[in-house]
Amino acid sequence: MSVREALRSALMVNDVPRLRLLRVGDGWDLVRTSSAVGFLALAHLRATGTAIGPVLYDGPSERLYYAIDTGTAGSWGDLPVRHLTTDSWLVAPGTEGIDDWFGGWCELPDDDTLTDAHTLRAALQHPYVVTALETVR
């Protein structure tokens, strides 16, 4: 099931019509990173013409979430990211827009496209992303 389809059937969070509770690990996992690093990686992926799956910007926490294939848990240990999979949940806006403060979907394909985990890892290790990460620390 695509993220977009999951959003359509997800429960509302505390009866807030624009927020949904998504179960992670059913067909896709998430990689969470800081927005400073995540936006640079996203710019790199866009510039290289890579197929990009859903990417959520969480404004209050200043984080980005990338939807990737399941089964990549061992790939992320040496990067400043968190891999979310089975038994994880995500509060996310529906397909309707959310205000600038909250954030929203940077990418939300109409199909079941996911960001390739190896390509995302390479983007997160790109020299200008690493340099930005070092200045954030």
Biotite code that builds the C-alpha atoms (Angstrom):
import biotite.structure as struc

atoms = struc.array([
    struc.Atom([0.000, 0.000, 0.000], chain_id="A", res_id=1, res_name="MET", atom_name="CA", element="C"),
    struc.Atom([1.369, 3.392, -0.942], chain_id="A", res_id=2, res_name="SER", atom_name="CA", element="C"),
    struc.Atom([1.775, 6.153, 1.621], chain_id="A", res_id=3, res_name="VAL", atom_name="CA", element="C"),
    struc.Atom([-0.931, 8.153, -0.145], chain_id="A", res_id=4, res_name="ARG", atom_name="CA", element="C"),
    struc.Atom([-3.356, 5.196, 0.130], chain_id="A", res_id=5, res_name="GLU", atom_name="CA", element="C"),
    struc.Atom([-2.389, 4.705, 3.788], chain_id="A", res_id=6, res_name="ALA", atom_name="CA", element="C"),
    struc.Atom([-3.187, 8.374, 4.461], chain_id="A", res_id=7, res_name="LEU", atom_name="CA", element="C"),
    struc.Atom([-6.670, 7.969, 3.010], chain_id="A", res_id=8, res_name="ARG", atom_name="CA", element="C"),
    struc.Atom([-7.550, 5.135, 5.389], chain_id="A", res_id=9, res_name="SER", atom_name="CA", element="C"),
    struc.Atom([-5.554, 6.260, 8.461], chain_id="A", res_id=10, res_name="ALA", atom_name="CA", element="C"),
    struc.Atom([-7.205, 7.293, 11.690], chain_id="A", res_id=11, res_name="LEU", atom_name="CA", element="C"),
    struc.Atom([-7.418, 10.962, 12.588], chain_id="A", res_id=12, res_name="MET", atom_name="CA", element="C"),
    struc.Atom([-5.249, 12.121, 15.485], chain_id="A", res_id=13, res_name="VAL", atom_name="CA", element="C"),
    struc.Atom([-7.473, 13.383, 18.323], chain_id="A", res_id=14, res_name="ASN", atom_name="CA", element="C"),
    struc.Atom([-10.223, 14.134, 15.805], chain_id="A", res_id=15, res_name="ASP", atom_name="CA", element="C"),
    struc.Atom([-8.057, 16.714, 14.024], chain_id="A", res_id=16, res_name="VAL", atom_name="CA", element="C"),
    struc.Atom([-9.225, 16.274, 10.417], chain_id="A", res_id=17, res_name="PRO", atom_name="CA", element="C"),
    struc.Atom([-5.900, 17.169, 8.839], chain_id="A", res_id=18, res_name="ARG", atom_name="CA", element="C"),
    struc.Atom([-3.678, 14.897, 10.963], chain_id="A", res_id=19, res_name="LEU", atom_name="CA", element="C"),
    struc.Atom([-3.429, 11.141, 10.487], chain_id="A", res_id=20, res_name="ARG", atom_name="CA", element="C"),
    struc.Atom([-1.767, 8.290, 12.381], chain_id="A", res_id=21, res_name="LEU", atom_name="CA", element="C"),
    struc.Atom([0.242, 6.095, 10.013], chain_id="A", res_id=22, res_name="LEU", atom_name="CA", element="C"),
    struc.Atom([1.538, 2.648, 10.849], chain_id="A", res_id=23, res_name="ARG", atom_name="CA", element="C"),
    struc.Atom([5.107, 2.230, 9.634], chain_id="A", res_id=24, res_name="VAL", atom_name="CA", element="C"),
    struc.Atom([6.517, -1.090, 8.399], chain_id="A", res_id=25, res_name="GLY", atom_name="CA", element="C"),
    struc.Atom([3.628, -2.211, 6.181], chain_id="A", res_id=26, res_name="ASP", atom_name="CA", element="C"),
    struc.Atom([5.208, -1.952, 2.738], chain_id="A", res_id=27, res_name="GLY", atom_name="CA", element="C"),
    struc.Atom([7.496, 0.953, 3.618], chain_id="A", res_id=28, res_name="TRP", atom_name="CA", element="C"),
    struc.Atom([9.784, 2.150, 6.387], chain_id="A", res_id=29, res_name="ASP", atom_name="CA", element="C"),
    struc.Atom([10.964, 5.641, 7.243], chain_id="A", res_id=30, res_name="LEU", atom_name="CA", element="C"),
    struc.Atom([14.362, 7.256, 7.628], chain_id="A", res_id=31, res_name="VAL", atom_name="CA", element="C"),
    struc.Atom([14.244, 10.303, 9.909], chain_id="A", res_id=32, res_name="ARG", atom_name="CA", element="C"),
    struc.Atom([16.931, 12.968, 9.706], chain_id="A", res_id=33, res_name="THR", atom_name="CA", element="C"),
    struc.Atom([17.372, 16.562, 10.765], chain_id="A", res_id=34, res_name="SER", atom_name="CA", element="C"),
    struc.Atom([15.842, 19.062, 8.370], chain_id="A", res_id=35, res_name="SER", atom_name="CA", element="C"),
    struc.Atom([19.223, 20.747, 7.833], chain_id="A", res_id=36, res_name="ALA", atom_name="CA", element="C"),
    struc.Atom([20.720, 17.532, 6.467], chain_id="A", res_id=37, res_name="VAL", atom_name="CA", element="C"),
    struc.Atom([17.482, 16.190, 5.007], chain_id="A", res_id=38, res_name="GLY", atom_name="CA", element="C"),
    struc.Atom([16.788, 19.219, 2.813], chain_id="A", res_id=39, res_name="PHE", atom_name="CA", element="C"),
    struc.Atom([20.326, 19.134, 1.394], chain_id="A", res_id=40, res_name="LEU", atom_name="CA", element="C"),
    struc.Atom([19.934, 15.446, 0.600], chain_id="A", res_id=41, res_name="ALA", atom_name="CA", element="C"),
    struc.Atom([16.530, 16.151, -0.971], chain_id="A", res_id=42, res_name="LEU", atom_name="CA", element="C"),
    struc.Atom([18.041, 18.903, -3.141], chain_id="A", res_id=43, res_name="ALA", atom_name="CA", element="C"),
    struc.Atom([20.740, 16.461, -4.265], chain_id="A", res_id=44, res_name="HIS", atom_name="CA", element="C"),
    struc.Atom([18.173, 13.771, -5.109], chain_id="A", res_id=45, res_name="LEU", atom_name="CA", element="C"),
    struc.Atom([16.079, 16.256, -7.091], chain_id="A", res_id=46, res_name="ARG", atom_name="CA", element="C"),
    struc.Atom([19.133, 17.609, -8.950], chain_id="A", res_id=47, res_name="ALA", atom_name="CA", element="C"),
    struc.Atom([20.175, 14.121, -10.017], chain_id="A", res_id=48, res_name="THR", atom_name="CA", element="C"),
    struc.Atom([16.694, 13.222, -11.263], chain_id="A", res_id=49, res_name="GLY", atom_name="CA", element="C"),
    struc.Atom([16.308, 10.378, -8.790], chain_id="A", res_id=50, res_name="THR", atom_name="CA", element="C"),
    struc.Atom([12.855, 8.916, -8.220], chain_id="A", res_id=51, res_name="ALA", atom_name="CA", element="C"),
    struc.Atom([11.773, 10.239, -4.830], chain_id="A", res_id=52, res_name="ILE", atom_name="CA", element="C"),
    struc.Atom([9.109, 8.705, -2.668], chain_id="A", res_id=53, res_name="GLY", atom_name="CA", element="C"),
    struc.Atom([7.127, 10.485, 0.025], chain_id="A", res_id=54, res_name="PRO", atom_name="CA", element="C"),
    struc.Atom([9.119, 12.983, 2.082], chain_id="A", res_id=55, res_name="VAL", atom_name="CA", element="C"),
    struc.Atom([7.502, 14.632, 5.091], chain_id="A", res_id=56, res_name="LEU", atom_name="CA", element="C"),
    struc.Atom([8.746, 17.822, 6.733], chain_id="A", res_id=57, res_name="TYR", atom_name="CA", element="C"),
    struc.Atom([7.972, 18.047, 10.462], chain_id="A", res_id=58, res_name="ASP", atom_name="CA", element="C"),
    struc.Atom([8.350, 21.764, 11.158], chain_id="A", res_id=59, res_name="GLY", atom_name="CA", element="C"),
    struc.Atom([8.097, 21.800, 14.965], chain_id="A", res_id=60, res_name="PRO", atom_name="CA", element="C"),
    struc.Atom([10.743, 19.060, 15.328], chain_id="A", res_id=61, res_name="SER", atom_name="CA", element="C"),
    struc.Atom([12.798, 20.250, 12.338], chain_id="A", res_id=62, res_name="GLU", atom_name="CA", element="C"),
    struc.Atom([12.990, 16.757, 10.835], chain_id="A", res_id=63, res_name="ARG", atom_name="CA", element="C"),
    struc.Atom([12.461, 15.119, 7.477], chain_id="A", res_id=64, res_name="LEU", atom_name="CA", element="C"),
    struc.Atom([11.058, 11.624, 7.007], chain_id="A", res_id=65, res_name="TYR", atom_name="CA", element="C"),
    struc.Atom([11.853, 9.669, 3.830], chain_id="A", res_id=66, res_name="TYR", atom_name="CA", element="C"),
    struc.Atom([9.713, 6.652, 2.883], chain_id="A", res_id=67, res_name="ALA", atom_name="CA", element="C"),
    struc.Atom([11.937, 3.740, 1.792], chain_id="A", res_id=68, res_name="ILE", atom_name="CA", element="C"),
    struc.Atom([11.582, -0.001, 1.218], chain_id="A", res_id=69, res_name="ASP", atom_name="CA", element="C"),
    struc.Atom([11.395, -2.207, 4.287], chain_id="A", res_id=70, res_name="THR", atom_name="CA", element="C"),
    struc.Atom([14.361, -4.355, 5.247], chain_id="A", res_id=71, res_name="GLY", atom_name="CA", element="C"),
    struc.Atom([17.189, -1.813, 5.368], chain_id="A", res_id=72, res_name="THR", atom_name="CA", element="C"),
    struc.Atom([17.602, -1.529, 9.154], chain_id="A", res_id=73, res_name="ALA", atom_name="CA", element="C"),
    struc.Atom([21.283, -2.487, 9.127], chain_id="A", res_id=74, res_name="GLY", atom_name="CA", element="C"),
    struc.Atom([22.205, 0.241, 6.631], chain_id="A", res_id=75, res_name="SER", atom_name="CA", element="C"),
    struc.Atom([21.885, 3.314, 8.818], chain_id="A", res_id=76, res_name="TRP", atom_name="CA", element="C"),
    struc.Atom([23.982, 2.743, 11.953], chain_id="A", res_id=77, res_name="GLY", atom_name="CA", element="C"),
    struc.Atom([26.852, 5.074, 11.028], chain_id="A", res_id=78, res_name="ASP", atom_name="CA", element="C"),
    struc.Atom([24.693, 7.992, 9.842], chain_id="A", res_id=79, res_name="LEU", atom_name="CA", element="C"),
    struc.Atom([22.884, 10.633, 11.924], chain_id="A", res_id=80, res_name="PRO", atom_name="CA", element="C"),
    struc.Atom([19.481, 9.193, 11.058], chain_id="A", res_id=81, res_name="VAL", atom_name="CA", element="C"),
    struc.Atom([16.910, 6.991, 12.694], chain_id="A", res_id=82, res_name="ARG", atom_name="CA", element="C"),
    struc.Atom([15.340, 4.050, 10.901], chain_id="A", res_id=83, res_name="HIS", atom_name="CA", element="C"),
    struc.Atom([11.670, 3.540, 11.759], chain_id="A", res_id=84, res_name="LEU", atom_name="CA", element="C"),
    struc.Atom([9.994, 0.244, 10.925], chain_id="A", res_id=85, res_name="THR", atom_name="CA", element="C"),
    struc.Atom([7.458, -2.227, 12.344], chain_id="A", res_id=86, res_name="THR", atom_name="CA", element="C"),
    struc.Atom([5.804, -1.097, 15.591], chain_id="A", res_id=87, res_name="ASP", atom_name="CA", element="C"),
    struc.Atom([6.507, 2.557, 14.766], chain_id="A", res_id=88, res_name="SER", atom_name="CA", element="C"),
    struc.Atom([3.847, 5.189, 14.138], chain_id="A", res_id=89, res_name="TRP", atom_name="CA", element="C"),
    struc.Atom([3.952, 8.565, 12.436], chain_id="A", res_id=90, res_name="LEU", atom_name="CA", element="C"),
    struc.Atom([1.649, 11.534, 12.930], chain_id="A", res_id=91, res_name="VAL", atom_name="CA", element="C"),
    struc.Atom([1.356, 13.061, 9.479], chain_id="A", res_id=92, res_name="ALA", atom_name="CA", element="C"),
    struc.Atom([-0.826, 15.539, 7.643], chain_id="A", res_id=93, res_name="PRO", atom_name="CA", element="C"),
    struc.Atom([-3.340, 14.173, 5.192], chain_id="A", res_id=94, res_name="GLY", atom_name="CA", element="C"),
    struc.Atom([-3.126, 14.965, 1.515], chain_id="A", res_id=95, res_name="THR", atom_name="CA", element="C"),
    struc.Atom([-4.601, 18.417, 2.102], chain_id="A", res_id=96, res_name="GLU", atom_name="CA", element="C"),
    struc.Atom([-2.195, 21.249, 2.813], chain_id="A", res_id=97, res_name="GLY", atom_name="CA", element="C"),
    struc.Atom([-0.862, 22.149, 6.237], chain_id="A", res_id=98, res_name="ILE", atom_name="CA", element="C"),
    struc.Atom([0.421, 25.544, 7.333], chain_id="A", res_id=99, res_name="ASP", atom_name="CA", element="C"),
    struc.Atom([4.033, 26.661, 7.095], chain_id="A", res_id=100, res_name="ASP", atom_name="CA", element="C"),
    struc.Atom([4.607, 26.254, 10.826], chain_id="A", res_id=101, res_name="TRP", atom_name="CA", element="C"),
    struc.Atom([3.600, 22.588, 10.948], chain_id="A", res_id=102, res_name="PHE", atom_name="CA", element="C"),
    struc.Atom([5.267, 21.509, 7.723], chain_id="A", res_id=103, res_name="GLY", atom_name="CA", element="C"),
    struc.Atom([3.853, 19.070, 5.221], chain_id="A", res_id=104, res_name="GLY", atom_name="CA", element="C"),
    struc.Atom([4.683, 16.791, 2.341], chain_id="A", res_id=105, res_name="TRP", atom_name="CA", element="C"),
    struc.Atom([7.701, 17.867, 0.279], chain_id="A", res_id=106, res_name="CYS", atom_name="CA", element="C"),
    struc.Atom([7.056, 14.897, -2.006], chain_id="A", res_id=107, res_name="GLU", atom_name="CA", element="C"),
    struc.Atom([3.969, 12.694, -2.159], chain_id="A", res_id=108, res_name="LEU", atom_name="CA", element="C"),
    struc.Atom([3.815, 10.677, -5.388], chain_id="A", res_id=109, res_name="PRO", atom_name="CA", element="C"),
    struc.Atom([0.461, 9.452, -6.688], chain_id="A", res_id=110, res_name="ASP", atom_name="CA", element="C"),
    struc.Atom([1.859, 5.938, -7.006], chain_id="A", res_id=111, res_name="ASP", atom_name="CA", element="C"),
    struc.Atom([3.837, 3.603, -4.735], chain_id="A", res_id=112, res_name="ASP", atom_name="CA", element="C"),
    struc.Atom([7.246, 5.145, -5.499], chain_id="A", res_id=113, res_name="THR", atom_name="CA", element="C"),
    struc.Atom([9.678, 4.955, -2.576], chain_id="A", res_id=114, res_name="LEU", atom_name="CA", element="C"),
    struc.Atom([13.111, 6.531, -2.292], chain_id="A", res_id=115, res_name="THR", atom_name="CA", element="C"),
    struc.Atom([15.800, 3.932, -2.927], chain_id="A", res_id=116, res_name="ASP", atom_name="CA", element="C"),
    struc.Atom([17.631, 3.352, 0.364], chain_id="A", res_id=117, res_name="ALA", atom_name="CA", element="C"),
    struc.Atom([21.076, 3.092, -1.258], chain_id="A", res_id=118, res_name="HIS", atom_name="CA", element="C"),
    struc.Atom([20.526, 6.297, -3.217], chain_id="A", res_id=119, res_name="THR", atom_name="CA", element="C"),
    struc.Atom([19.321, 8.109, -0.087], chain_id="A", res_id=120, res_name="LEU", atom_name="CA", element="C"),
    struc.Atom([22.341, 6.850, 1.826], chain_id="A", res_id=121, res_name="ARG", atom_name="CA", element="C"),
    struc.Atom([24.644, 8.152, -0.928], chain_id="A", res_id=122, res_name="ALA", atom_name="CA", element="C"),
    struc.Atom([22.882, 11.542, -0.855], chain_id="A", res_id=123, res_name="ALA", atom_name="CA", element="C"),
    struc.Atom([23.282, 11.730, 2.930], chain_id="A", res_id=124, res_name="LEU", atom_name="CA", element="C"),
    struc.Atom([27.003, 10.999, 2.483], chain_id="A", res_id=125, res_name="GLN", atom_name="CA", element="C"),
    struc.Atom([27.516, 13.517, -0.335], chain_id="A", res_id=126, res_name="HIS", atom_name="CA", element="C"),
    struc.Atom([30.400, 15.882, 0.525], chain_id="A", res_id=127, res_name="PRO", atom_name="CA", element="C"),
    struc.Atom([28.294, 19.042, 0.784], chain_id="A", res_id=128, res_name="TYR", atom_name="CA", element="C"),
    struc.Atom([25.770, 17.270, 3.009], chain_id="A", res_id=129, res_name="VAL", atom_name="CA", element="C"),
    struc.Atom([28.547, 15.968, 5.267], chain_id="A", res_id=130, res_name="VAL", atom_name="CA", element="C"),
    struc.Atom([30.104, 19.446, 5.449], chain_id="A", res_id=131, res_name="THR", atom_name="CA", element="C"),
    struc.Atom([26.761, 20.929, 6.484], chain_id="A", res_id=132, res_name="ALA", atom_name="CA", element="C"),
    struc.Atom([26.341, 18.204, 9.099], chain_id="A", res_id=133, res_name="LEU", atom_name="CA", element="C"),
    struc.Atom([29.751, 18.998, 10.580], chain_id="A", res_id=134, res_name="GLU", atom_name="CA", element="C"),
    struc.Atom([28.818, 22.663, 10.936], chain_id="A", res_id=135, res_name="THR", atom_name="CA", element="C"),
    struc.Atom([25.536, 21.731, 12.679], chain_id="A", res_id=136, res_name="VAL", atom_name="CA", element="C"),
    struc.Atom([27.283, 19.573, 15.294], chain_id="A", res_id=137, res_name="ARG", atom_name="CA", element="C"),
])
